[in-house]
């Protein structure tokens, strides 16, 4: 038995806000300990505040991404990365005129039950 797996068709998460989410590994592939996703967010995109029960690593591939973390504002550019620890109140957004592309890694895997999004 081979000790590797190749992901050729990531799970495309349905969205209504124009954001592309391609989960390569995570709950969609029966890997609840980690999720790895490729994402592209359009200009002027944002989502509600959340207080996740997982650590989230973000690596910016192109564009800029804004983070509001426990009241602090942080903007990352291409080539930069961040770790946001579980329990932080965070809001992700793109108030900029260009889309941004990034990789998100969550430990344990992202799930709607663990993200704790505010209404």
C-alpha positions as CSV (number, residue, x, y, z in Angstrom):
1,X,0.0,0.0,0.0
2,X,1.3,3.4,-1.0
3,X,2.0,5.9,1.8
4,X,0.9,9.0,-0.2
5,X,-2.3,10.5,-1.7
6,X,-2.6,12.9,-4.5
7,X,-5.4,15.5,-4.6
8,X,-6.5,16.1,-8.2
9,X,-9.9,17.5,-7.6
10,X,-10.3,19.6,-4.5
11,X,-13.8,20.1,-3.0
12,X,-15.2,23.4,-4.1
13,X,-17.2,24.8,-1.2
14,X,-20.4,26.5,-2.4
15,X,-20.5,30.2,-1.5
16,X,-22.9,33.1,-2.2
17,X,-20.3,35.9,-1.7
18,X,-18.1,35.5,-4.8
19,X,-15.3,33.8,-2.9
20,X,-13.6,30.7,-4.3
21,X,-12.8,28.1,-1.7
22,X,-11.1,24.9,-2.9
23,X,-10.5,22.5,0.1
24,X,-7.6,20.2,-0.8
25,X,-7.5,18.4,2.5
26,X,-9.9,18.6,5.5
27,X,-13.3,17.3,6.6
28,X,-14.2,16.8,2.9
29,X,-11.4,14.2,2.6
30,X,-11.9,12.6,6.0
31,X,-9.0,14.5,7.5
32,X,-10.4,16.2,10.6
33,X,-7.0,17.1,12.1
34,X,-6.1,19.6,9.4
35,X,-7.6,21.5,6.5
36,X,-5.7,23.0,3.6
37,X,-7.6,25.3,1.2
38,X,-6.8,27.5,-1.7
39,X,-9.0,30.7,-1.8
40,X,-9.6,33.8,-3.9
41,X,-11.6,36.6,-2.5
42,X,-13.1,39.4,-4.7
43,X,-12.7,43.1,-4.1
44,X,-14.8,44.5,-1.3
45,X,-15.4,41.1,0.2
46,X,-15.8,40.5,3.9
47,X,-17.3,37.9,6.3
48,X,-18.7,38.3,9.8
49,X,-16.6,38.2,12.9
50,X,-15.8,34.7,14.2
51,X,-14.1,33.1,17.2
52,X,-12.7,29.8,15.8
53,X,-11.8,26.8,17.9
54,X,-8.9,26.1,15.6
55,X,-5.5,27.7,14.7
56,X,-5.5,29.3,11.3
57,X,-2.3,29.9,9.2
58,X,-2.7,32.1,6.1
59,X,-0.1,32.6,3.3
60,X,-0.8,35.4,0.9
61,X,-0.1,34.4,-2.8
62,X,-1.3,37.7,-4.4
63,X,-3.0,40.9,-3.5
64,X,-3.6,42.1,0.1
65,X,-5.8,40.7,2.9
66,X,-7.1,42.6,5.9
67,X,-7.4,41.0,9.3
68,X,-9.2,42.4,12.3
69,X,-7.9,40.4,15.3
70,X,-9.2,41.2,18.8
71,X,-9.6,44.9,17.7
72,X,-6.2,45.2,15.9
73,X,-6.1,45.7,12.2
74,X,-3.4,43.9,10.2
75,X,-2.9,44.0,6.4
76,X,-0.7,41.4,4.7
77,X,0.8,41.5,1.2
78,X,2.0,38.8,-1.2
79,X,4.6,36.5,0.4
80,X,3.6,37.3,4.0
81,X,1.9,34.9,6.4
82,X,0.2,34.9,9.8
83,X,-0.9,32.5,12.5
84,X,-4.1,33.4,14.3
85,X,-4.5,31.3,17.4
86,X,-7.8,29.6,18.3
87,X,-10.0,31.7,20.5
88,X,-9.1,35.0,18.9
89,X,-12.0,37.1,17.6
90,X,-11.2,37.7,14.0
91,X,-12.8,39.2,10.8
92,X,-11.4,38.7,7.4
93,X,-11.9,41.2,4.6
94,X,-10.7,42.6,1.3
95,X,-11.5,46.4,1.3
96,X,-9.1,46.8,-1.7
97,X,-9.9,47.1,-5.4
98,X,-8.1,43.9,-6.4
99,X,-8.9,40.3,-5.5
100,X,-6.5,38.5,-3.2
101,X,-5.4,34.8,-3.4
102,X,-4.2,32.8,-0.4
103,X,-3.7,29.4,1.2
104,X,-5.4,28.7,4.6
105,X,-4.4,25.9,6.9
106,X,-6.5,25.2,9.9
107,X,-5.6,22.9,12.8
108,X,-7.9,21.1,13.6
109,X,-9.8,21.2,10.3
110,X,-12.2,24.0,9.5
111,X,-15.8,23.2,10.2
112,X,-19.0,25.3,10.6
113,X,-19.3,23.8,14.1
114,X,-15.9,25.1,15.2
115,X,-15.8,28.5,13.4
116,X,-18.4,30.3,15.7
117,X,-19.4,33.0,13.2
118,X,-21.4,35.9,14.5
119,X,-24.7,36.8,12.9
